[in-house]
């Protein structure tokens, strides 16, 4: 059998690619990843392992696998689930290939910064080996939800941008809106959220996901409307720097402070993170609770995001719906409400008030926020 020169070169290139990905050398015939560079992910806390999700999957790994991580400083995690989302209970470790991340990431879900826990420095590396293929496949399948970023696949701009007013209890109508980001176009939704904000007369934005530096970069890159540029220039985009450490004193303090500042301005207000799902969902639940919304009203608003993005409903996809409720929504609410409380029957207002007081607000300041957002 003869092989052309071009065919031989192509074969050599494919072999080289199989052994070297993103600066990480796969030195065995297995899919082990050796001595891969790492980087501190500081916004939420964790370890970026500098190989893209696609390249890691190309090595032969699959979401739902169990892997072992060994860092060059000697820190080892023997058995770690690899998921496409944060599908582990809070305070547990995982390896995640979350859509939009530049690399795979090792982290503690809503817990301490794994980078600090592991005592790492930028010169350290990590090696990854497969422990058990598909061990967590059933969990991955139940919780994996994918949306697309094509406007034509959604019924309206509002659904595509996850844009809506929050309701429940005695909340004033059309005062507080939630949405995906009008400045972060990672998911192709920024211009839609921008236009809808202007259409609904938003006068102040609480941006939960950006710092001053990242917001300035985004404003330069997305060609914002004149309306949005004016809000930015007038410093009417507040940047509390909220992560997902909902139970931490630091987050409570930042959140209480920004809500107090928000209410010192005239509404309507917009609250957003990247997709208007996780951090936005928590903040909106807190405000709904403060306004006297029932458990069911809070749940319905929270799950509407999953309907908008993933077509998850209690009737159409009951298994996925119940998984989100039990594994995501209820743990989120328990950052505010004690774990032994019957959420379906309890008066939730005192818990929201206590959360804000734990963030440093006085009784008078909490009452001021309530008076501002309620009828």
C-alpha positions in Angstrom: 0.0 0.0 0.0 1.4 3.4 -1.0 0.8 6.6 1.0 1.1 10.0 -0.6 3.3 12.7 0.9 0.3 14.9 1.7 -1.4 11.9 3.3 1.7 11.1 5.4 2.0 14.7 6.5 -1.7 14.7 7.5 -1.2 11.5 9.5 1.8 13.0 11.3 -0.1 16.1 12.2 -3.1 14.2 13.6 -0.8 12.1 15.8 0.9 15.3 17.0 -2.4 16.8 17.8 -3.5 13.7 19.8 -0.4 14.0 22.0 -0.3 17.8 22.5 -3.4 19.9 23.3 -3.3 23.5 24.5 0.3 23.1 25.9 -0.6 19.9 27.8 1.2 16.8 26.8 -0.6 13.5 26.8 2.4 11.2 27.3 0.7 7.8 27.5 -1.5 5.9 25.0 -4.4 6.4 27.3 -6.4 9.7 27.6 -4.5 10.8 30.7 -3.6 14.5 30.7 -0.2 15.3 32.0 1.2 18.5 33.6 -1.4 20.9 32.2 -1.0 24.6 33.2 -3.6 26.1 35.6 -4.9 29.5 36.3 -6.7 31.0 39.3 -10.4 31.8 38.5 -11.0 34.6 41.0 -14.5 35.8 40.4 -16.2 32.7 41.8 -13.1 30.9 43.1 -11.6 27.8 41.5 -9.0 26.5 39.2 -9.1 26.9 35.4 -7.3 23.9 33.8 -6.0 25.4 30.6 -7.5 23.1 28.1 -10.7 24.0 26.4 -13.9 22.0 27.0 -13.9 20.8 23.4 -10.3 19.7 23.4 -10.8 17.8 26.7 -13.8 16.0 25.3 -11.8 15.2 22.2 -9.3 13.4 24.4 -12.1 10.9 25.1 -13.6 12.2 28.3 -17.4 12.5 28.7 -19.6 14.4 31.0 -20.6 12.0 33.8 -17.1 10.5 34.1 -15.2 10.2 37.4 -11.7 11.5 37.3 -8.6 12.0 39.5 -6.7 15.3 39.7 -3.1 15.4 40.9 -1.4 18.8 41.2 2.3 19.4 41.0 2.4 20.7 44.6 1.1 17.3 45.8 -2.5 18.1 46.3 -4.7 15.2 45.1 -8.5 14.8 44.5 -9.0 11.1 44.1 -12.6 10.9 42.7 -14.2 13.9 41.1 -17.3 14.1 38.9 -17.0 15.8 35.5 -20.2 17.6 34.6 -21.4 20.2 32.1 -22.9 22.2 35.0 -22.8 22.6 38.8 -24.6 19.3 39.5 -23.2 18.6 42.9 -24.5 19.7 46.3 -23.1 22.8 47.8 -19.6 22.6 49.4 -18.7 19.6 47.2 -16.0 19.5 44.6 -16.4 18.9 40.8 -14.7 19.3 37.5 -17.0 21.4 35.2 -17.1 22.2 31.5 -19.7 25.0 31.8 -20.8 26.5 28.4 -19.0 29.7 27.8 -16.0 28.9 30.1 -12.7 29.3 28.3 -11.3 26.1 30.0 -12.5 23.3 32.2 -12.6 24.2 35.8 -12.2 22.5 39.1 -14.1 24.1 41.9 -16.1 23.7 45.1 -19.8 24.4 44.4 -20.9 27.5 46.5 -18.0 26.8 48.8 -14.4 27.9 49.5 -12.0 28.8 46.8 -10.4 25.5 45.7 -7.3 27.3 44.5 -6.7 28.5 48.1 -7.7 25.2 49.6 -5.2 23.4 47.5 -2.5 25.9 48.2 -1.7 26.5 44.5 0.4 29.0 42.7 0.5 30.0 39.0 3.5 27.9 38.2 1.8 24.7 39.3 0.3 22.2 36.9 -2.2 19.4 37.1 -2.5 15.8 35.7 -5.9 14.2 35.1 -6.7 10.5 34.8 -9.9 8.7 34.3 -11.1 6.7 37.3 -14.5 5.4 36.1 -16.1 6.2 32.8 -19.8 7.2 33.1 -20.1 6.8 36.9 -22.2 9.9 37.2 -23.8 9.6 33.8 -27.4 9.3 35.2 -27.0 12.6 37.1 -25.5 14.3 34.1 -28.4 13.2 31.9 -31.1 14.3 34.4 -29.6 17.7 35.0 -28.1 18.6 31.6 -30.1 21.4 30.0 -28.9 23.1 26.8 -30.3 26.2 25.2 -29.3 27.8 21.9 -28.5 31.4 21.2 -30.5 31.8 18.0 -33.3 34.4 18.3 -35.5 32.7 15.7 -35.9 29.7 17.9 -37.7 31.6 20.6 -41.3 33.0 20.5 -40.4 36.6 21.5 -37.6 38.9 22.3 -38.7 38.8 25.9 -38.3 35.0 26.1 -35.0 35.0 24.3 -33.6 37.7 26.7 -35.3 36.2 29.7 -36.8 39.7 30.3 -39.7 40.1 32.6 -41.0 42.0 35.6 -41.0 40.1 38.9 -44.3 39.7 40.7 -45.7 38.3 43.9 -47.0 39.4 47.2 -47.4 43.2 47.3 -44.6 44.0 44.8 -45.3 47.1 42.8 -46.2 46.2 39.2 -43.5 46.7 36.6 -41.0 48.2 39.1 -38.3 45.5 39.2 -37.3 43.6 36.0 -35.0 40.7 35.5 -33.1 39.7 32.3 -30.0 38.4 30.7 -27.2 40.9 30.4 -27.6 43.9 28.1 -23.8 44.3 27.9 -22.4 40.7 27.9 -23.0 39.3 24.4 -21.6 35.8 25.1 -25.0 34.4 24.5 -26.1 36.7 21.7 -28.7 38.4 23.9 -27.2 41.8 24.8 -28.9 43.9 22.1 -32.3 42.4 22.9 -32.0 43.1 26.7 -30.7 46.6 25.8 -33.7 47.4 23.6 -36.2 45.9 26.1 -34.7 47.9 28.9 -35.3 51.1 27.0 -38.8 50.0 25.9 -39.8 49.4 29.6 -38.3 52.6 30.9 -35.5 51.1 33.0 -33.8 53.9 35.0 -31.3 52.0 37.0 -29.5 48.7 36.4 -28.0 46.3 39.0 -25.4 44.3 37.1 -24.5 41.3 39.3 -21.8 39.9 37.1 -19.4 42.6 36.0 -16.6 44.6 37.6 -15.8 48.2 36.5 -13.1 46.9 34.3 -15.1 44.2 32.6 -18.1 46.5 32.1 -15.9 49.1 30.5 -14.6 46.4 28.1 -18.1 45.2 27.3 -19.4 48.7 26.6 -16.6 49.1 24.1 -17.4 45.9 22.3 -21.2 45.6 22.2 -22.2 48.9 20.6 -24.7 49.8 23.2 -27.7 52.0 22.5 -27.6 55.7 23.3 -30.0 54.9 26.1 -27.7 52.3 27.7 -24.7 54.5 27.2 -26.4 57.3 29.1 -27.1 55.1 32.0 -23.4 54.0 32.0 -22.2 57.6 31.8 -24.5 58.7 34.6 -23.3 55.8 36.8 -26.7 54.3 36.9 -25.3 50.8 36.4 -24.5 49.5 39.9 -21.8 46.8 40.2 -22.0 45.0 43.6 -19.7 42.1 42.4 -22.0 39.3 43.5 -20.8 35.7 43.2 -22.6 32.6 44.3 -21.4 32.6 48.0 -24.9 33.4 49.1 -24.4 32.6 52.7 -21.2 34.6 53.2 -21.1 37.8 55.2 -19.3 39.6 52.4 -22.1 38.8 49.9 -24.9 39.7 52.3 -23.2 43.0 52.9 -22.7 43.8 49.2 -26.2 42.8 48.3 -27.8 44.7 51.2 -25.8 47.8 50.3 -26.7 47.7 46.6 -30.4 47.1 47.2 -30.4 50.1 49.5 -28.7 52.2 46.9 -31.0 50.9 44.2 -34.1 52.0 46.2 -32.6 55.5 46.7 -33.1 56.0 42.9 -36.3 56.2 41.0 -37.4 53.0 39.2 -38.1 50.9 37.2 -35.0 48.8 37.9 -33.3 46.0 36.0 -31.4 43.2 37.8 -29.3 40.9 35.7 -26.2 38.6 35.6 -25.1 36.8 32.5 -28.3 34.9 31.6 -30.5 36.2 34.4 -30.7 32.8 35.9 -28.6 32.0 39.0 -27.5 35.1 40.8 -30.4 37.1 39.4 -32.7 34.3 40.5 -31.4 34.5 44.1 -31.7 38.3 44.3 -35.2 38.3 42.8 -36.3 35.6 45.2 -35.0 37.6 48.1 -37.0 40.7 47.0 -40.1 38.7 46.3 -39.8 37.2 49.7 -39.4 40.6 51.3 -42.6 41.8 49.5 -44.6 38.9 51.0 -44.7 36.6 47.9 -45.7 33.0 48.6 -43.4 30.1 48.1 -45.4 29.1 45.0 -45.1 32.6 43.5 -41.3 32.6 44.1 -41.0 29.1 42.6 -43.1 30.0 39.5 -40.9 33.0 38.7 -37.7 31.1 39.3 -38.8 28.2 37.1 -40.0 30.5 34.3 -36.3 30.9 33.4 -36.0 27.2 32.9 -39.1 27.2 30.8 -37.7 30.1 28.6 -34.3 28.6 28.1 -34.8 24.8 28.4 -38.5 24.1 27.9 -38.7 22.6 31.4 -42.2 22.5 32.8 -43.9 20.6 35.6 -46.2 18.9 33.1 -44.0 18.4 30.1 -40.7 17.4 31.7 -41.6 16.5 35.3 -38.4 14.7 36.1 -36.2 17.6 35.1 -38.6 20.1 36.7 -38.4 18.3 40.1 -34.6 17.9 39.8 -34.2 21.7 39.4 -36.6 22.3 42.3 -35.0 19.9 44.7 -31.4 20.3 43.7 -31.2 24.0 42.8 -34.2 26.1 43.9 -34.8 24.8 47.4 -31.1 24.9 48.4 -31.0 28.5 47.1 -34.0 29.5 49.3 -32.4 27.9 52.3 -29.6 30.4 52.2 -32.3 32.8 53.4 -34.8 30.5 55.2 -33.8 28.0 57.9 -33.6 24.4 56.6 -36.2 23.0 59.0 -38.9 25.5 57.9 -41.9 24.4 55.8 -41.5 26.7 52.8 -45.0 26.1 51.5 -46.7 27.5 54.6 -44.2 29.7 56.4 -44.3 33.5 56.4 -41.1 34.2 54.5 -40.9 38.0 55.1 -39.0 37.8 58.5 -36.3 35.6 56.9 -35.7 38.1 54.1 -35.6 40.9 56.6 -33.1 39.0 58.8 -30.9 38.3 55.7 -30.6 42.0 55.0 -30.0 42.9 58.6 -27.2 40.3 58.5 -25.8 42.4 55.7 -25.5 45.4 57.9 -28.8 47.2 57.4 -30.8 48.7 60.2 -34.5 48.0 60.7 -35.3 51.4 59.3 -33.2 50.7 56.1 -34.9 47.3 55.6 -38.3 49.0 56.0 -37.2 51.7 53.5 -36.5 49.0 50.9 -39.8 47.3 51.6 -41.7 50.6 51.3 -40.0 51.3 48.0 -40.8 48.0 46.3 -44.3 47.3 47.7 -47.7 48.9 47.1 
